[in-house]
Amino acid sequence: MVNLTPNPSYSVNLRIELPNRSGTLANVTNAIASEGGSFGQISLIESTLKITQREITVNASSAEHAEKIVDAVKALEDVKLISVSDRTFDLHKNGKITVESRIPITSQADLAMAYTPGVGRICRAIADDPDLVYSLTIKGNTVAVVTDGSAVLGLGNLGPEAALPVMEGKAMLFKQFAGIDAFPICLDTQDTEEIIKAVKQIAPVFGGVNLEDIAAPRCFEIEARLRQELKIPVFHDDQHGTAIVTLAALINALKLVNKSFDSVRIVINGAGAAGLAIASLLQKAGAATIWICDSKGIISKNRTDLNSQKLAYAVSATGTLADAMEGADIFLGVSAPGVVTREMVKSMAKNPIVFAMANPIPEIQPELIINDVAVMATGRSDYPNQINNVLAFPGVFRGALDCRARTITDNMYLEAAKAIASLVSIHQLDKEHIVPSVFDPRVSSAVAGAVQHAARTEGIAAQ
């Protein structure tokens, strides 16, 4: 494994005091550079005839790397390290979201209308016509982001409290990219029936439910049951958000290598929620040959340890991941760091496509195979072609909420993926640009429009 690229998720602010003479700042920057730190902003805080104080932002590749950078600065003569702060921890202090009133209460009249007694008229109106809850409350623009903390990012079963920062972040993205008010719901149970019961009980408040970081295979049953038992859209982003963006990226990557879904052999490493959802959506998009691997190798019909979800994708082939990749056109990794070697990639078919999406450390570092692949993508923001779910889920829910869709369907996923892919024009398309930027303002509206059109075509839109 090569070292990860320094990035803002491991950035620190160093406040230093040093003599006000030529060359002292250069000593500091040289020490940081010698440890492989990447500079951000350097700010002058105070300057006198004798001393200067500066704040330096430095990106590192890990917490251990950040400590080495700090130690290098501490070791310098005539340099006083006043403080060190972790920028990521600073950002999360006191949480990342708040609840604010949309309407200011500045008079007795405002209070009488917003709360008692005037609010009673609204309550009676909704009781008489329940559909009014969508126009007279927050329900029509609100999503519950629900987790049990059993599969937090790639970190495992950390529990509901440790999952809360992720759910807060998700709520921020809903607001930033789609104007949707989302709220984190971290449940203190990992019992399937209890989770289903809890979500059903809070559903009257929300126009949709985004399931997040729930371990497989329970996540499959939870989503399926909630879709059956609720009349609002339910979407497991780890499955379908990943699948939508992966399909969008593959649509464009295949254009670059002049191949089609029905002619390629696809290898997916990782048979959890994301891997199986990707396989399902790719089949619906026309992919004819998909081999899925888990930690024991190819999902083969000869194996006796497969659950029903894996068995549905079993093939006659047997062997290891290396065996599966030999001659394959596409590798999609949603698994673990470092499981792919350069030799495995070089054994693939001509002009291979490799999406190494394990996060934060990919299945193989892009630097190792830069000259061996036609297209490379990862889940990281510091490499080209980031496969990021934020391209999908805000627009999916924006569209579903706007047309009051009762559920979210496979056809909506397909149309959302096509909409994302279409935003990269033929003139922009190249091996380092197969998906639009997450900050492209067209993405959410394009996905929302595609989802609404699909919902109306399928007859599941209420308006």
ChimeraX attribute file (.defattr): number of C-alpha atoms within 10 A of each C-alpha:
attribute: neighborCount
match mode: 1-to-1
recipient: residues
	/A:1	12
	/A:2	10
	/A:3	9
	/A:4	14
	/A:5	15
	/A:6	20
	/A:7	17
	/A:8	18
	/A:9	15
	/A:10	19
	/A:11	25
	/A:12	25
	/A:13	19
	/A:14	21
	/A:15	20
	/A:16	21
	/A:17	21
	/A:18	19
	/A:19	18
	/A:20	15
	/A:21	11
	/A:22	8
	/A:23	9
	/A:24	16
	/A:25	18
	/A:26	10
	/A:27	15
	/A:28	21
	/A:29	17
	/A:30	14
	/A:31	20
	/A:32	21
	/A:33	15
	/A:34	11
	/A:35	16
	/A:36	19
	/A:37	25
	/A:38	18
	/A:39	16
	/A:40	14
	/A:41	9
	/A:42	15
	/A:43	12
	/A:44	11
	/A:45	12
	/A:46	11
	/A:47	14
	/A:48	9
	/A:49	8
	/A:50	9
	/A:51	12
	/A:52	18
	/A:53	21
	/A:54	18
	/A:55	19
	/A:56	19
	/A:57	22
	/A:58	28
	/A:59	23
	/A:60	26
	/A:61	19
	/A:62	17
	/A:63	14
	/A:64	11
	/A:65	17
	/A:66	23
	/A:67	13
	/A:68	17
	/A:69	23
	/A:70	21
	/A:71	15
	/A:72	17
	/A:73	21
	/A:74	17
	/A:75	13
	/A:76	14
	/A:77	11
	/A:78	11
	/A:79	18
	/A:80	16
	/A:81	18
	/A:82	13
	/A:83	11
	/A:84	14
	/A:85	13
	/A:86	17
	/A:87	17
	/A:88	13
	/A:89	12
	/A:90	11
	/A:91	10
	/A:92	13
	/A:93	8
	/A:94	8
	/A:95	12
	/A:96	13
	/A:97	15
	/A:98	9
	/A:99	7
	/A:100	7
	/A:101	6
	/A:102	6
	/A:103	8
	/A:104	10
	/A:105	14
	/A:106	8
	/A:107	8
	/A:108	9
	/A:109	11
	/A:110	13
	/A:111	15
	/A:112	13
	/A:113	15
	/A:114	16
	/A:115	13
	/A:116	10
	/A:117	11
	/A:118	14
	/A:119	14
	/A:120	13
	/A:121	12
	/A:122	18
	/A:123	15
	/A:124	11
	/A:125	15
	/A:126	17
	/A:127	12
	/A:128	10
	/A:129	10
	/A:130	11
	/A:131	11
	/A:132	16
	/A:133	19
	/A:134	18
	/A:135	11
	/A:136	13
	/A:137	14
	/A:138	14
	/A:139	19
	/A:140	21
	/A:141	20
	/A:142	24
	/A:143	26
	/A:144	24
	/A:145	26
	/A:146	25
	/A:147	29
	/A:148	27
	/A:149	27
	/A:150	23
	/A:151	19
	/A:152	22
	/A:153	18
	/A:154	14
	/A:155	9
	/A:156	13
	/A:157	18
	/A:158	14
	/A:159	19
	/A:160	21
	/A:161	12
	/A:162	14
	/A:163	25
	/A:164	22
	/A:165	15
	/A:166	18
	/A:167	28
	/A:168	21
	/A:169	16
	/A:170	21
	/A:171	22
	/A:172	20
	/A:173	18
	/A:174	24
	/A:175	15
	/A:176	13
	/A:177	22
	/A:178	22
	/A:179	16
	/A:180	21
	/A:181	20
	/A:182	25
	/A:183	24
	/A:184	22
	/A:185	22
	/A:186	20
	/A:187	20
	/A:188	14
	/A:189	16
	/A:190	18
	/A:191	13
	/A:192	14
	/A:193	12
	/A:194	14
	/A:195	19
	/A:196	16
	/A:197	12
	/A:198	14
	/A:199	20
	/A:200	14
	/A:201	10
	/A:202	11
	/A:203	17
	/A:204	13
	/A:205	16
	/A:206	23
	/A:207	27
	/A:208	30
	/A:209	26
	/A:210	24
	/A:211	23
	/A:212	28
	/A:213	25
	/A:214	24
	/A:215	20
	/A:216	17
	/A:217	15
	/A:218	14
	/A:219	22
	/A:220	16
	/A:221	14
	/A:222	22
	/A:223	18
	/A:224	13
	/A:225	15
	/A:226	21
	/A:227	18
	/A:228	11
	/A:229	11
	/A:230	17
	/A:231	15
	/A:232	22
	/A:233	23
	/A:234	27
	/A:235	25
	/A:236	25
	/A:237	21
	/A:238	23
	/A:239	25
	/A:240	24
	/A:241	26
	/A:242	26
	/A:243	28
	/A:244	33
	/A:245	27
	/A:246	25
	/A:247	24
	/A:248	26
	/A:249	25
	/A:250	26
	/A:251	22
	/A:252	25
	/A:253	29
	/A:254	21
	/A:255	14
	/A:256	18
	/A:257	16
	/A:258	9
	/A:259	14
	/A:260	15
	/A:261	17
	/A:262	12
	/A:263	12
	/A:264	18
	/A:265	19
	/A:266	24
	/A:267	24
	/A:268	26
	/A:269	31
	/A:270	20
	/A:271	25
	/A:272	19
	/A:273	25
	/A:274	23
	/A:275	25
	/A:276	23
	/A:277	21
	/A:278	24
	/A:279	24
	/A:280	19
	/A:281	22
	/A:282	22
	/A:283	15
	/A:284	14
	/A:285	17
	/A:286	12
	/A:287	18
	/A:288	15
	/A:289	17
	/A:290	20
	/A:291	24
	/A:292	26
	/A:293	27
	/A:294	17
	/A:295	14
	/A:296	11
	/A:297	17
	/A:298	27
	/A:299	27
	/A:300	21
	/A:301	16
	/A:302	13
	/A:303	13
	/A:304	8
	/A:305	11
	/A:306	14
	/A:307	9
	/A:308	9
	/A:309	15
	/A:310	20
	/A:311	15
	/A:312	13
	/A:313	17
	/A:314	20
	/A:315	16
	/A:316	11
	/A:317	14
	/A:318	18
	/A:319	13
	/A:320	15
	/A:321	22
	/A:322	18
	/A:323	15
	/A:324	25
	/A:325	25
	/A:326	16
	/A:327	18
	/A:328	22
	/A:329	22
	/A:330	26
	/A:331	24
	/A:332	25
	/A:333	29
	/A:334	27
	/A:335	24
	/A:336	20
	/A:337	18
	/A:338	15
	/A:339	16
	/A:340	20
	/A:341	15
	/A:342	14
	/A:343	12
	/A:344	16
	/A:345	25
	/A:346	18
	/A:347	17
	/A:348	22
	/A:349	17
	/A:350	14
	/A:351	18
	/A:352	22
	/A:353	27
	/A:354	27
	/A:355	26
	/A:356	30
	/A:357	26
	/A:358	23
	/A:359	17
	/A:360	15
	/A:361	19
	/A:362	25
	/A:363	25
	/A:364	25
	/A:365	21
	/A:366	21
	/A:367	9
	/A:368	13
	/A:369	17
	/A:370	12
	/A:371	10
	/A:372	20
	/A:373	19
	/A:374	19
	/A:375	26
	/A:376	25
	/A:377	28
	/A:378	28
	/A:379	23
	/A:380	19
	/A:381	14
	/A:382	13
	/A:383	14
	/A:384	19
	/A:385	22
	/A:386	27
	/A:387	27
	/A:388	21
	/A:389	20
	/A:390	21
	/A:391	28
	/A:392	27
	/A:393	29
	/A:394	27
	/A:395	28
	/A:396	28
	/A:397	32
	/A:398	26
	/A:399	27
	/A:400	31
	/A:401	28
	/A:402	18
	/A:403	21
	/A:404	23
	/A:405	26
	/A:406	21
	/A:407	20
	/A:408	20
	/A:409	17
	/A:410	14
	/A:411	18
	/A:412	24
	/A:413	25
	/A:414	21
	/A:415	22
	/A:416	33
	/A:417	28
	/A:418	22
	/A:419	23
	/A:420	27
	/A:421	25
	/A:422	18
	/A:423	19
	/A:424	18
	/A:425	14
	/A:426	12
	/A:427	6
	/A:428	13
	/A:429	18
	/A:430	17
	/A:431	18
	/A:432	16
	/A:433	20
	/A:434	32
	/A:435	30
	/A:436	23
	/A:437	18
	/A:438	18
	/A:439	12
	/A:440	11
	/A:441	12
	/A:442	16
	/A:443	26
	/A:444	28
	/A:445	18
	/A:446	20
	/A:447	28
	/A:448	28
	/A:449	22
	/A:450	25
	/A:451	32
	/A:452	28
	/A:453	18
	/A:454	25
	/A:455	24
	/A:456	14
	/A:457	11
	/A:458	12
	/A:459	11
	/A:460	18
	/A:461	19
	/A:462	13
	/A:463	10
